[in-house]
Amino acid sequence: AQKITQTQPGMFVQEKEAVTLDCTYDTSDQSYGLFWYKQPSSGEMIFLIYQGSYDEQNATEGRYSLNFQKARKSANLVISASQLGDSAMYFCAMREGGTYKYIFGTGTRLKVLA
Amino acid sequence: EAGVTQFPSHSVIEKGQTVTLRCDPISGHDNLYWYRRVMGKEIKFLLHFVKESKQDESGMPNNRFLAERTGGTYSTLKVQPAELEDSGVYFCASSQELREFGGYTFGSGTRLTVV
């Protein structure tokens, strides 16, 4: 069964340090996409980064990178040089190839400390 | 371009009442999706519209929930009668095409509290 697991309900990080948010997934499909979304206190879900199952290189978008380890079925989000504005809820999600439904994890609440 | 707009942002209603949530997708986006997050749980798919047609409503919890998308523009999600377990945040998202491996644009959600 398709499933996304985020084992860290809450995380703290010092400003300017890097932080890794964990995400593992389960799917029997060979073709799938992995996504991270950020939800600040304002409520909107902001798309951060995407990794395709066939992509050989880890995805990067500015200070965000996705540490994709296919054999371990993990898709951890790494935020470098944390900023106070990074404090938010972060959701890992998956979509299998040819489908439009996201499978989301339960989220990790990140707090960046000054 | 304007993003996905949802209103109201918050709604508090009594058990047994009716509530209607509205979503305005990005103009020109044929695909519209509804998701829901019950407190502390994962965000779950409710349904998918392509223009005015329901493509998939497999995630709708029960027949107290009715979604419409008149003219393929905005969408409404009505809960009638509301129950306590319907409390949560209801998200709407839209996309121009299925964009197999692209991120969708989500709205800010409607926080529904049933008391």
Interface residues (C-beta under 8 A of the other chain):
Chain A: I4 G33 F35 Y37 S42 G43 E44 M45 I46 F47 Y50 G52 F91 A93 R95 G97 G98 Y100 K101 Y102 I103 F104 G105 T106 G107
Chain B: G3 S9 N31 Y33 Y35 G40 K41 E42 I43 K44 F45 H48 Q55 D56 G59 V89 F91 A93 S95 L98 E100 F101 G102 G103 Y104 T105 F106 G107 S108 G109 R111
